[in-house]
Amino acid sequence: MKKIVLFLIFTGLLAIPGLVTAQVNFDLVGFATQNGGTTGGQAGSVVNVSNYTDLKSYAESTTAYTIMVNGTISNGANGGTIIVGSNKSIIGVGNTAYLFGVGLDINSHSNIIIRNLKISMTGVTTRVDTPGVYSATGDNGLPQILVNGGDCIGIRGSSTNIWIDHCELFSIDPDIQTNIDLYDGLIDIKGQSGFITVSWCYMHDHHKSNLVGASETDLWVDRKITYHHNYYNKVHYRIPMYRGATGHFFNNYVVGAVDASEIRNGSCVRVEKNYYEALHYSIYTPNDYPGNTERIDNIEIARTPRAYPGNCVATIPYDYSAVLTNVTDDVKTVVPLYSGVGRIGNDCNGDNMGTAYLDSCGICVGGNTGLQACVLDCNGVQDGTAFIDGCNICVGGNTGNTACDADCTWTEYQAETGTMITGGTIDSNNAGFTGTGFVNTPNAIGAWYEIVVNVATADEQNLRFRYANGSAVNRAVSVLVNGSEQISSLNFPSTGSFTTWDSVAFSLSLIEGNNTIRFVSLTSSGAANLDRLDVCQSTPLGVPETNFEAFSVYPNPVTNLLTIELGKEFDTNSVIKLYDISGKLISTKKVKEATQTLNMQHLQAGVYLVKVSNGTKNVVKRIVKE
């Protein structure tokens, strides 16, 4: 993760196409500007995150950070909660930053900015009773998501100076998902929390949107909240439900609601220049705990008749004239056009409409960073030397694999033809396997599977095992050949799901004829699901010494340095391999020029074989080491 030293919060003044009466300004205004103001993590470093672990680590630390979120972040079926610490900015990059099943909890922390993020708790898919995750009966006898209290963003305790801007928050169309308690709020504010601004957010497809105050006894004098230029589309209730102190609700567009702005319990809220499409109740208060409003120039297309809340004059201490959409009729055009994610366009360097991006090493490059993208080899190593050989296997570098002969013969062994420890099964429930099924070993350390393969010649053979690993953990195994361990740990990384198949490549020293290869699990999860073992059988080393003009070797016999002079057909894209007389591979060298040398000084006296391959032809010469 690369730290960037510059972050600019975007301020925009944009003309609306086709409208001469409206302009938009994305400056921070409202109650978040009071009580000392809100700057988030501006005083700290800028970091980029693209996974749950890193986001949680930076957001929950006590250090100030501006955290740039890249792509989708989730935490599996059980979802997760990020407890946001003070002095943080959490900013989505571009228009794809998405917290899927991951909620934000702000509990007695202050000076926090959340911008340009898409958040939905629909990523919590567990539907069995699990503490802190899901209850089949909930608080009111209905199924209920418990992660983060069911909220996309929950603000509680004594949290102050918070700005939530240009976010998209949602669940499922409430006409389809009719359980009003399955999810709780999109943004809920409780306790002694205040000096908060929620602006330019797109909130949609949900039952209960914005709760302010948990109950009629949850009141606080400095619960001061501004909602402006938010787009509420098919949110049925709580736009907002407001309890206690002073509020400001202006230039919001409400469509597809049932009951919108419920002002309760002594509140005084300025409700100004909002546009309410047809609904049941627009601005109202209950009889038992009445609140009050200062209503200014709102448009209500159609509503069921009901007395408005009592009148009051809200104390609004800040200037908001620069951001106010003065013509209420423009709200229904301005707000949908500029609310939600992708409207402020920060790149990973924090630059508005910038072109910096995260490269394959997770570093912010391009744009104004002055950095170039890193280069990974096929093994995922930066500036590594691994490459794809003629058999489409990643070899060389740090892989531990040697290049195969492109003209080798692949022999396929279906895994179901092997044997395994008691308790293992041959399954066929995960699509994508070959043959009649796949091997599923028990989930235990020491669980084993073995198969017999036959090769024509003793040699270092290249193999690949097709597998699926839908778990999040690497399922490593040890590999034994004819009872002797040759690989202490062979990794089978996660493939993301048990219907996604991949291959792991490795090399084994095999004898002529039958070889029993056993794979033994090193983890409590057992081995991966095993589909097919492929063996690349090289051209036999004992071919007649023909085509002597192809290359020459000298001196022969050799004591120290062997020189190899290559003919034209072997001068590029060729590989030189040295074997002992039993067929054991000693060394591999890629051809870079016509004259090559091999250091034989360290080898024991005896007969050796030099094999040169160019992908279509193999030539072998016998040499003697003295």
N, C-alpha and C positions, 0 to 999 in steps of 0.2 A: 504494500500500500504506500503510495507516494503522497507526501504532504505538500500542499501548495501554500504559498505564503500570501496569496491575494484573494480577497473575496469582495465582490461588489453587490450590494442589494439593489435590485433593479427599480428604477423609478421611471415610469413612462407617461407620456402625454400623447395620446393617439387620437386621430380623427376617425370617426366611424364612417365607413363607406356608405354613401347615399343619405347620410344625415348631416345636415349643416347645423343642427341645434345642439348636438351632443359631443362632448369630449370625455375621455376617460383618463384618470390619473391614478396610478397604483401606489402612491405614497401611503405610508402608514399614518392613519388618523384614528381618532376615537380614544376611548379610555385607556388603551395600551400606551398612549403617549404621555399619560399622567403618572403620578407617583414615582417620578424619576426616569420614566421612559423605558422602552424595550429595545434592546440591541442584540439579544440572543448571544450567539457565540462569536460575535465579530472581533472580540479581543483575543481569541485563540487561533489555533491552527486550523487549516482546512484539510479534511481527510475524506477519502472516497470509500464507500462501502458497497458491497453487492451481495452480502449474505447476512443471515440473522445473527450469527455469533459476533461479527464485527460491529454491526449496528448496535447491538445490546451493550457491547463493551464500551464503545465511545459515548453512547447516549446516557449510560448510567454512571459514568465516571464523574468525579468532582472537578475535572478540568474543563475549561471552556473550549468548545469545538464548534466549527461549522462542518456539518456532516452532510456530504453530498451522496444521495442515494441513487444507485444505478440499477435499473431493471427490477424484476420481481423478487421480493424477499418473503419467504414463508418459513414455517417451522413444523411442517408435517400436519397430520390429521388433527392433532390436539391444539394446533395454533400456538400463540405465544403472546406475552406482554412485554413491552419495553417501558421501563420505569424511567421517564425522562428526568435528568438532573437539571439543576440550574445552569444558566449561561450556556444555552445550547441553541444552535440553529440546525434544523433538520430540513434539508432542501432536496427535492427531487430533481434529477437531471433530465432534461428534455421532456417528453410526454409519456414515458414508460415506467417511471418509478412507482412501484405498486407494493403496498404492504397487504399481503393476501393471507387473511387469518391472523394477522399480527396487529394488536391494538396498542395505543399509546396511553400510558397512565402518568398523569402529572399530579403528584401528591406532595403538597407543601414545598414546592419548588417555584422559582421565579426567574424572570428574564429569559423567556423561551420563545423562539420563532419556529413555526411549522409551515412550510410553503411547498406548493407544487407536488403534493403527494396524493396518490390514489390509495384509499384505504377501504377495505371491506372485510367483515368478519365471516363472510361466506366460506372462507378458506378453512374454517374449523368444521371438519366433516365427521368427527367422532359422534356416534349416535348410540353409545352405551353409557350408562351412568359411570362417570369418571370425575372424582373430586377436582374442583377448580376448572373443569373443562365442559361438562355437559350433565344436565339432570333431566330425566324423562318426565318429572312432575313439577320442577321449578317452584317458584314462590306461590303461584296461583293454580297449581295442578296441571300446568301445561309444560311441554318440553321447552328447555331454556338453555342457551349458550351461556356458560359461566366465565369463559376466558375474558379477562379485563372487564368483568361485570357485564359483558355483552355489548360494550361500547366500542366504537371506533376510536374516539378520543374521550377519555374521562379526566376531568379536572376536579380535584377535591382537596380537603385539608385547608391550609392557608397558602394557596398558590396565587401569585400575583404577576402582573405584567407579562401577558401572553398574547402573541399575535398568530392567528391561524388564517392563512391567506392562500387563495388559488388552489384549494384542495378539492378532491372529488371523493365523496363519502356515500356509500350505498349498501343495500343488501339485495332483496328480491322484490319484484313487483308485489305490493300488498294485496292485490286482487287475486294473485296466484298463491302466494305464501300467506295464508290467512291467520296464522298464529301470531297475535300481536305481541306475545312475550318471548318468542324465540330469540330475537335480538333485542337489545335495549336501545340506547340512544346513538345518534351519529356524533353529536358533541354534547355531553352532559356536564354541567357545572354545579358543584355542591360545596357546602361548608363555607369557610371564610375566604372564599376565592373571589377575586375581582381585578379590575383594571385590565380588561380583556377586550380585544377586538377580533371579530370574525368577519372576514371580507372576501368577496369575489369567489366564494366556494360554490360548488355544484353539488347539491344534496338531493338524492333521488331514490325512488323505489324502496321505500321504507315506511314503517308504521309511525315511529315516534322519533322526531328529529332532535330538537334542542330543549333539554330540560334545564331549568335554572332554579336551584333549590330542591332538595330531595323530599321535603314535606312542608307542612304549614308551620312547623316549628324551626325549620332550617332557614333562618333569616340572618342577614348581616348588613350593617349600615353601609359598608364600602363594597358591596357586591354591585359593581358598576361595569356594564358590558355594552359594547357597541356591535351591532350586526348591520353590515351595509353591503349592498350589491351582491347579495347571495341569490342563487337560482335554486328554488325549491320545486322540484318536478315529481309529482306523484308521491309526495310525502303526506301522509294522511293527517298527522296531529303534531302539536307542539312546535309551532313556527313563530316564536318559541312559546313554551309555557314558562312564565316569568314570575318568580316569587322574590320579594324583598328589594328594597332600595331603589336605585335609579337605573334606567336603561335607555338605549337609543337604537331604534330600528328604522333604517331609512334606505330607500332605493332598492328594496328587495323585490324579486319577481316570484309570485306564488301561483302555481298552476297544478291542477289535479289533486288539491287538498280536500279534506273533509272539514275539519275544524282547524283554523290556523293559529292566530295570535291570541293566546289565552293569558290575560294579565291578572295576577292574583295577589292577594294578601298585602295590601297597602303599597304596592309598587307604584312608581310613577315613571312611565315609559313614553318617550317621544316617538310616535309612530308617524313617519314622515315620507311622503312621496313614494309610497310602495304601490305596486300594481298587483291586485288580487283578481285572478280569473274566477269564473263561476265556482262556487263552493257552498258549503252549508253555513258555517259561521266564519266571518273574516276576523273581526276584532271584537273580543267579548271578554266577560268576566263572570265567575260564578257568584251566586247569591250569598253563599255562606262565607267565602273569604274574598271579598271584592278588592279589585285593584283599580288603578286610575291611569288615564292616558292623556297625552297632549297630541291630538290628531291633526296633521297638517297635510292637506292636498293629496290624499290617497285616492286611487281609483279602485273601485270594487264593482266588477262587472255584474255579478248577481250573487245575492246572499239571502239566507233565510232571515226574516226580520227578528231582531233581538236588540234590546237596549245596549248601547255602548257602555264601556266603563265610565266612571265619573271623570270629570275634568281635573287636570292638574297642570302645572308648569314645571317641566323637567329642567333641572340644573345641568346644562351642558357646558363644561368649562373650556372646550377646545374649539378651534376654528376648523371647519370642515368644508368651507365654501369651495376650495380648489378641487375637491373630489365629488361634490354634489352634482347629480344629474338633475338639472333644474326643471326640466319638462317631464312630468311624471309619465306621460304617454311614451316617452323614449325608453323607459326602463325595460319594457318587454322586449326591446330589440338589443339594447346595450348589454344587459346583464347576461343573457344566454351566449352572446357573441364573445364575451371576454371573461367569463367565469370558468372555473375548473383548471385542470392541469394543461401544460403546454402553452400557456399564454404569456408566461414570463421568460421561458426559454433559457434558463441557466445551463451552461455546459459544466463538465466536471471540474473546470477551473474556476467556476463561479462567475463566468462572464456571460452577460445577457446576450442571447442569440450567437454565442460563440461556437466554435467548431472543434474544441478539444474533446477528446473521447478516451475511454479506458481501453488500453491495448490488451493483448492476450496475457501480459504479465500483471495486469491489474494496476497499471500506472497510468495516470492522466497525462496524455501526450497530445501533440498537435496544437492547433489554435494559438493562444498566446503563451503556452507553457515553455516554448523553446526546446522541447524534448521530442525525440524521434521514437517511433514505436519499436519495441523490442522484437527480436526474432527468436522464435522457439523452434527447436528441432522436433521430429516426430515423437520424441519421448517427453516433450513438454519442458525441456531444459533450455534456459536462455542461452543463446549463442552456442548451443551444443552441436555435436558432430554426428548424432544419430541420423540415419537415413532409411528410406523405404527401399528394400531390396527387390529383386526380380520376382519374388514370391509374395510381394505386397505385405511384408512384415517389417516393422521398425527394428533396425539392427544397428550395431555400432554404438559409439558414444558411451552412455552409462547404462545401456539396456542389458548388457551381459550376453546379447545374442550376436551370432556371426551370420553373415550374409549366406543365404541359400544359393544353390545353383538354379538358375532360371529354368534350366531344362530338366529339373528333377521331376520325379513322378510322385504326385500326391496320392497317398493311400488313406482312405477314410475308414475310421472305426467308429461305428455308432456306439455311444456310451452305454446304451441299454444292453449291449452284448457282453459287458463286463460283469464283475461281481462286486459286492459291497458288504459292509458290516450289517449285522442283524438290525432291523429297524429302518433301513433305507428302503426307498420305493422307486419304482419306475412310474412316472406321472406323465399326463398329457393335457393338463388343465390350463397351461399357459401357452398361448399361441406363439408361433414363430419357430418352433423346434423343427429339426429334420428327422428323418427316420420315423419310428413308431412311438417315441416318447423321449423323456430325459431322466437323468438320475437325480434323485433328491435324497441326500444323505441325512441322517439324524443331526439335530442341532446340538453338537457336543464336540469338545476337544477330543481328538483321537479318532473321530469318525473317519472311516477310510473307504476308498473305492479303488479298484484295480482292474487293469485290462491287459491282455496279451497282444503285443504287436510283433510282426515278423519283418525283418530286413534282410536283404540279400548279402550285405557286406558290413563287416564291423566298421563303424565310423561314428563321428560326431554328427548326429542327425538333428535337423530342425523340425520342431513340432509346433502345433498350435491347437489350443483347446477352445472350442466354441461353448459359450456359457451365458447365463443370465444371473444377475445379482441385484434384486430389487431393494435390498436393504441399504442402509446408509453406511454400513461398515465394510471395510475390505475383508474378504474372506480368504485369508492366506492358507496355504497348504505346504507341507514338505513333500518332496518327490523322491521315491526310492525306485531303483532299477535292480531287479533280480536280488532284492534284499538289502542293497547298499544305498545309503542316502547320497544323492547327487545334488539336490537343491534343498537347502535348509528352509527357505521361505519363498514360495512363488505366489505373487499377489494376483487376486481376482477382484479388481476394484468394482465399485457399484456401477451398474448400467442404468440406474434410474428407475427401472421397473423390471418385473419378472417376465415381461413380454418383449423386452428389448435385449437383443443378443449381441455379443461382441466376442472377440477372440483374444486370448493371451498367448504370446509366442515365447518359446524357450528352446533350449538345446539340451540334448542328453547324449551320453556316450553309450551306444548300443552294440551288442555283440551280434555276430552273424546268426540268423535264425530267430527263434522266439525269445522275446524279452517281456518279463512281467513288470509293468509299471504301476506303482501304488501311489495314490495321492492321499495324504493324511491331514485332516483338518487341524489347524493351530488355534482356532477360535471356538468359543462356545456357540457360535451361530452355525457351525458345520461348514461344509464346502458350499460353493455356489451350485446352482442347478447346472448340470453338465450335459451337453448335447452331443458333441462329436469331437473325437480326437483325430487330427490329421497329421500324418507323418510324411515328411519330404525326403524321399530316398534318393540320394545323390547317385550319379553315374559311378559304377564300381571303379575303385582305384587301379585295379589290376588290368587295365586295358593295354593292348599292345602299344609299344613305343613307336607310333607312326607319326608322320608329319614332323620329322625332326627339324625341318626348316622353320617351324612355328616359333621355337625358341631354343636357345642353347644355354648350358650351364657349365661353369668352370670355376676353379679347378675341380676335378672329380677323379679320385677322392679329394675331400676338402678337410681342412683342419680348423680354420677360423672363419673366413668370410667367403660366402658363396656368391658369385656374380651370375646374374640371369640377363641374357640379351634377348629381347623380344622381337619377333617379326612384326610386320605391319598389321596383321589381323589381331594381334594381342597388345598393340601399343597404347590403346585407350580403353576405358570402361572395362578393364579386366581385373581379376582377382587372383592372387597367388596364395596357395595354401600349402603348408608343409605338414606332412603326416609321418608318424613312425610306421614301421612295417606292419603293425597290428591294425592300422587304420585309425589310430587316435590322432585327432587334430592337435598340432603343436602351435601353429601361428597362422594368422590371416593378414594379408597386406594388399591394399588397393594400389593398382598401377597408376603412377602419375607421369612416368617417363619411360623410354624404351630400355634403359639400363637400370636394373634393380639389384639390390644386395640383401642377403640374409645372413645374420650373424649366427654361426653354428658353434661358436667356441664353447658355449655352456652346455651343449648336448653331449650325451654319452656316445661312444663309438658304436657304429652299427649302420644298418641300411635304412634310408629315409626316402620318401616319395615327395616330389614337387609337382603340384597340380596347378595349371594355369587355365582359367575359364574366362570366356568373353561373353557369356550369356547364350551363345549358340553352339560353342565347341569347347571341349575339354581335352587337354593334352597333359599326360603324366610322364615324368622322367624319374628314373631311379638314380639315387646318389649314395655314396659311401662316405660316412664321417669317420675319420681316423682319430 
